[in-house]
């Protein structure tokens, strides 16, 4: 049985932009391709990646990213009423950003590991297992 991971938009963006955490994401994608892990993402977080890409680089790049992501072994999970209620509860109780609350709700519902580099998820770390992508080291 493979371990399930839920991808936050920040994790996918780190992969796409080859930022800190890229290698960890690449490893997860390879393991998913081999059937050793399952990768999930909500439609809300999928849309967040597409929005961020189009906003930063234009519609052409968004279309390219959409095609590229579709070729990866990531199951995009539709957000139904039950998941939306759980996301609303997390947003209200933990003050998570709206889109982040969906990733956290899916991870909780599936008893999955949440993959992120977004520090907002520190608010749910006691309830949901989080795989933190490597962050840039700060000198100081």
Beta strands, then each sheet from edge to edge (+ up, - down):
strand 1: 3-7
strand 2: 37-42
strand 3: 74-77
strand 4: 113-116
strand 5: 130-132
sheet 1: 3+ 2+ 1+ 4+ 5+
end
